[in-house]
Amino acid sequence: MPTESPIPTTIADGLDKRIDPRAVEVQRIGGSIAAAVVALATLIGVLSALLAATNTMIQGLLWLGAWILVSAASGLMALLWPPVRYRHISYRVDDKGIQIRKGVWWKSTVSVPHSRVQHTDVQQGPIERSFGLATLIIHTAGTQHAAIPLSGLSHDIALGIRDHLLEDEDPRSDV
Amino acid sequence: MRRLHPLSIVFTIGLAAKRLLLPGLIVLLFKPGGRYEIWLMIFFVPAVLAALAKYASYRYRMGPDELVVREGIITRNERHIPYGRIQNIDLVQNLFHRLFGVAEVRVETASGERPEAVIRVLSLSAVGAMREHVFRGGSADRAQPRATAPEVVVEAPEPPLVKLGLRDLVLVGLTNHRGMAVVAAAMGLFWQLDPLGDIDEDLVQQKMTELAVPETVGVPGPLVTALLVAGGILLVLLLLTLLSIAWAAMRYHGFTLRARGDDLRSEYGLLTHITATIPRHRIQLLSMRRGPIHRWFGRASVQVETAGQSRGDEGRGVDRLWLAPMIGDRELGGLLEKVLPDVDLASLEWRPIAVRAWRRIIKRGIALALLISVAAGLALGWWALAVLLAGTALAGLHARLYVKYAGYALAPEAVVYRSGWWTRKMSVVRYGKIQALALEESPFDRWNRMASVHVDTAGAGRVGHGVDIRYLEAEVAGTMMGHLAHETGVRPFRW
């Protein structure tokens, strides 16, 4: 319930928001690349193992079959998982701080009050940059939640949240 | 500018000798043959030169409002530490330091993974002068950021808040399983030196067989073996306990904790004497433990977590973890009142966790019992059923007692959580020290409409117990998150 809005933008409106839908694509590309790299590495491993040891034809085919199965499964996961994940991430910014919800099976809601934000990072990887997305990392003085990442924000919104979180304490909260 | 005590040359060289010469000497004496420890000895020569250079170049000055430390010959470094930022001046005196009336001084600020300055070594009078200067010079600055500072700084010797007697030291040894650590260290050294490496193993085998109890005595062999094994285990446990007690008695000998204005000062140690300051406002989390031995003797132990303290602190001599390694129940109230004046722990309104949780806990216990009894079944046959029965009974007892003794309280200034029925633990975090909050739901939690709430604070997480409340009713957890977020948000954070 935002009683007054000291922030002119619509960032700190206290509403639950999804991250940018383009994050799904970014996740898929990243995931596919990772799956491909792992598949290639294991293929080299399997092939060299087959060449080195004396195997029957059937054993060799079994190994290759297993490789194809695992690689296909991981590739499929890389394509199907990001939309599921996307539906389970949301964040909320208000004048009190920020709250981030994450997790499909193991859900977590992390809440950081405005005054506990030590500093923030806005990071962009190469894939994120080409989509105009960014990852916001909120640093606190805590132990387990010393760095809280929120990826898949559009770059402008990430900067907006950062500016809002780093703004001076609102005078009411100073006891 | 002031210099270090001239003896610091001796101590710096001594430290280098311990690190560089000692391993090599041990290897030479006990295990001849080329090892890297011997090569290490070469570095002793530059270390001696460095010690001389350090003494020649090291200067410190106590200015009107800052401590200035200058050192280095090739790379000059001048560090300015404003008095207002200094949190602790800790003293470490090992046996040799005490012999010569000098001490190692560690100056810490809140930024601290490591001490801001380690001044090695100063005479005790120089230390006293520094302490006085820093805390008087900085007093105006230091008092300012504190909400609760009506106390007058009295240097008169108050009765200590905590004082450990011999009996307490023995209890610390009994509850603190340090014997294991001592044995591990000994094993490490043993393995490193491998003194048995050259012994003929066949000979050992032969001797062992000669010593073994002959079966002709008339007692069945397996029973004797079992008795011997049991006796051996008992003996080892006894030895470990004795080692633990010896360790505790040396480490915490003469432990006292006194209030000095806003700070708490602990002094302890038989061989290495340590004086450590625990600034009260830097306490992030306070945790109490009561195991069966504690309860039997009407005692508790109290740990705190302070900001900017690294995990390695214990190893480097100054341990700010313990507020009281052992304290009587009657003295505990007075200590807590002094440390957390704004939290009334005597009249907390305890609230339970979800009572239904016992069913989840018992299921896990039974699953574990099943696993163990299946494994036992391979060795014992049908006797494994008894294991399963006993395991299930134990799981039921555990589940019921866990739910009974777990609970939390939302005091006006702090959140308190207690858990455990065998070793009962209780942690207090003041709202002002909360950094982040997390509500966590596992698939099992959601199935049972439960959730856990985790309260994150600064500090290194060395205290084993924190405010990490599991098995809450989902709606209760949600409301609690809101409440905690509000209480935290309205309080500014100060180190």
Interface residues (C-beta under 8 A of the other chain):
Chain A: K96 G97 Q99 G103 W105 W106 K107 S108 T109 V110 S111 V112 P113 H114 S115 R116 T140 A141 G142 T143 Q144 H145 I148 E169 S173 D174 V175
Chain B: A147 A307 I434 Q435 A436 L437 A438 L439 E440 E441 S442 P443 R446 H454 D456 T457 A458 G459 A460 G461 M481 A485 H486 T488 G489 V490 R491 P492 F493
